[in-house]
Every structure is written in structure tokens, then in C-alpha cells.
Amino acid sequence: MQINSKVKQFLLPQYEVRLLIDPFYAGIMKLQKEILNPGGVEVRAFASSLLSDVAFVEVDGRLWVAGWNQKCAVLHGLFHVGDEVVLVNDFPVSTISELTKALKSRRLAYRFRWSSEQSLGSSRVLSVDPTEPLHSIRIRRLPHARALIACRQYTGQDLGITFENGTNVDAPNDGGQAPVGWRIKVATTVA
């Protein structure tokens, strides 16, 4: 029996099927979407947190996130090592001095107003402090990365990767990850 499109529009909300998605899988898909977004991702943070708790490096005329203070709770989940910083407060930055200048100039010229998370749009908001402005940072999420998910096709399947306390301990080149193109690079030292 064929259903008219008008009838389908009427029936679909009643028979909507909701799929449960694994939170880890959803997180990886969100990361992949952020990586593929050519406009980057906008995050908001306080200048004090950015200047004192985030490590930035200049490489090849670009500014990159190199790490952050793990104990600074407001930065949790905001950055990834390897994110490229493109704009700060809508000003292009490519050096640490430009970043510092953009953060400090806005800090002096801006009197903070209370804003709700909804009024800030789709940006990620850390917290609201009535004494210090939030700064807008446009980043390219891991521009040289790919997000991959290793899934077992059946219970007990060996993926060829051994983890211990969240650290990759062993991944032989002929393991279960080899057919999909994951290759293990040998660690080298420069003398």
C-alpha cells in the first residue's frame, strides 16, 4: 500500500524511530564534523585562562595549540593538541604576540555584560564571570587529522591494539587494525 506524501508528513511524528547512539561514537562523529568544517569551530574563554593555562606554538607562520593545564577545569574539552588558532575576537592571528595583543586590547576596551548561553549562539561557553569578558577564538579543529573508530564485528574479536590505563601499549603491524590502513610508526631518535 502506498502512502500519500501528505499523509506521511502527518504520520511520521507519531511513528518516529529514535536510535540510541553510543556516547563514544557520537563524540567521534562530532569531532569528525568539527575537523571537516572549513570555517572552523568557535570557542569562548577568558583571557586569564588563555594566557596562563594554554600553551601556544608558532610553526610555519601559524599558531597552534600545544597543550594546556589539565587542572584548569574551564579548559576541559575546549581544545585539542594540534588545533590551529585562526581568529581571536575576529582578528586574524598567526603569532603569539598577535594573540596576546588581541586578548589584552579587548580586555581593556570591553565592559562585560551578562549573556545567557542561548544568546551566544552555537559557541561553547565555559562559564560566565561578570568581571572579565569572554573572548571568541576561531580554531580549525585538528586540520591534519582524521577521526577513526575501531569496532569489533563480533564479540571477542581482536583488534590488534592493546591498551593499558588508556595508553596504547602494543599494536603489531599484522594486527586487526592492519587491513583498514592503520600502520604503526616506529619511534625514532635523532642523535
C-alpha positions in Angstrom: 0.0 0.0 0.0 1.4 3.4 -1.0 1.0 6.3 1.4 0.5 9.8 0.1 3.3 12.3 1.0 0.8 14.5 2.9 -0.2 11.5 4.9 3.4 10.6 5.6 4.1 14.1 7.0 1.2 13.6 9.3 2.1 10.1 10.4 5.9 10.4 10.8 5.9 12.2 14.1 3.8 9.6 15.7 5.9 6.7 14.4 9.3 8.4 14.8 12.0 5.8 15.5 14.7 7.0 17.9 18.0 5.3 17.7 20.2 5.0 20.7 23.8 6.0 19.8 26.8 5.1 21.9 28.1 8.3 23.5 31.7 7.5 22.4 30.6 7.0 18.8 28.6 10.3 19.0 31.7 12.1 20.3 33.9 10.8 17.5 31.2 11.8 14.9 31.1 15.3 16.4 34.9 15.5 16.3 34.9 14.4 12.6 32.3 17.0 11.8 34.4 19.7 13.5 37.5 18.5 11.6 35.7 18.7 8.3 34.2 22.1 8.9 36.1 24.5 6.7 35.0 27.5 8.8 36.4 26.1 12.0 34.9 26.0 15.4 34.3 29.0 17.7 35.1 28.6 21.4 34.9 31.2 24.1 37.2 31.6 27.0 38.6 34.2 29.4 41.9 35.9 28.6 43.4 35.0 32.0 42.8 31.2 31.3 44.2 31.5 27.8 47.3 33.5 28.7 48.2 31.5 31.8 46.9 28.0 31.2 47.2 27.3 27.4 50.4 26.6 25.6 50.6 28.0 22.0 53.4 27.5 19.5 54.2 29.2 16.2 55.0 26.8 13.4 55.4 27.7 9.7 53.7 31.1 10.2 50.6 29.7 12.0 49.6 29.5 15.6 48.8 26.1 17.2 47.5 24.7 20.5 50.4 22.7 22.1 48.7 21.9 25.4 47.0 23.3 28.5 47.0 23.0 32.2 45.0 19.8 32.9 44.0 21.2 36.4 42.2 24.2 34.8 38.6 22.9 34.7 37.3 25.6 32.5 39.5 24.4 29.6 38.4 20.8 29.8 37.2 19.7 26.4 37.7 23.1 24.8 40.9 22.4 22.8 42.8 19.5 21.2 46.6 19.4 20.8 47.0 20.3 17.2 44.2 22.8 16.8 45.1 25.8 14.7 44.1 29.2 16.1 42.8 31.3 13.2 41.0 34.3 14.7 40.8 35.9 18.1 37.9 38.4 18.6 37.5 38.4 14.8 41.1 39.5 14.2 43.5 37.1 12.4 46.4 35.8 14.4 49.5 33.9 13.4 51.9 34.7 16.2 51.8 34.6 20.0 52.4 38.3 20.2 49.3 38.9 18.0 47.3 36.6 20.2 48.4 38.4 23.3 47.7 41.8 21.8 44.2 40.8 20.6 43.3 39.4 24.1 44.7 42.3 26.0 43.2 45.1 23.8 39.7 43.7 24.1 40.1 43.1 27.8 40.9 46.8 28.3 38.2 48.2 25.9 35.3 45.9 26.9 33.0 46.1 29.8 31.4 42.7 30.3 27.6 42.3 30.1 25.8 39.3 31.3 24.9 37.0 28.5 23.0 33.8 28.5 24.3 30.7 26.7 21.4 30.9 24.2 22.3 34.5 23.2 25.9 33.4 22.3 24.6 31.0 19.6 26.2 27.7 19.0 29.5 28.7 20.6 30.8 26.7 23.5 30.6 28.7 26.7 32.8 27.9 29.7 31.3 30.0 32.4 30.1 33.5 33.0 32.2 35.8 35.1 30.8 39.4 35.5 34.2 40.9 35.9 36.0 39.6 32.8 34.9 39.4 29.1 34.7 36.1 27.2 36.9 36.1 24.2 35.9 34.5 20.9 38.5 32.2 19.4 38.0 30.6 16.0 40.1 27.4 15.6 40.5 24.8 12.9 39.9 21.6 14.7 42.9 19.3 14.1 43.3 20.2 10.4 45.8 17.4 9.7 43.8 14.7 11.5 41.2 12.1 10.8 38.8 10.6 13.4 38.5 6.9 13.1 36.6 4.3 15.2 37.8 0.8 15.6 34.7 -1.5 16.1 34.6 -5.2 16.7 32.4 -7.1 14.1 31.8 -9.8 16.7 32.3 -10.2 20.4 35.8 -11.2 21.3 37.4 -10.1 18.0 41.0 -9.0 18.4 41.5 -5.5 17.0 45.3 -5.8 17.4 45.6 -2.9 19.7 46.4 -3.3 23.4 45.6 -0.6 25.9 46.7 -0.3 29.5 45.3 2.6 31.6 44.3 4.5 28.4 47.7 4.2 26.8 48.5 2.2 23.6 50.9 -0.5 24.8 51.1 -2.7 21.8 49.9 -2.6 18.2 51.6 -5.2 15.9 51.8 -4.3 12.2 49.9 -7.5 11.3 47.2 -7.0 13.9 43.4 -6.5 13.3 43.9 -2.8 12.5 46.2 -3.5 9.6 43.6 -4.3 6.9 42.0 -0.8 7.4 45.2 1.0 6.9 46.4 1.7 10.4 50.1 1.4 10.4 52.3 1.7 13.5 55.2 4.1 13.1 58.4 3.1 14.7 59.7 5.6 17.3 63.0 7.1 16.2 65.5 9.2 18.0 67.7 12.0 16.5 71.3 11.8 17.6 
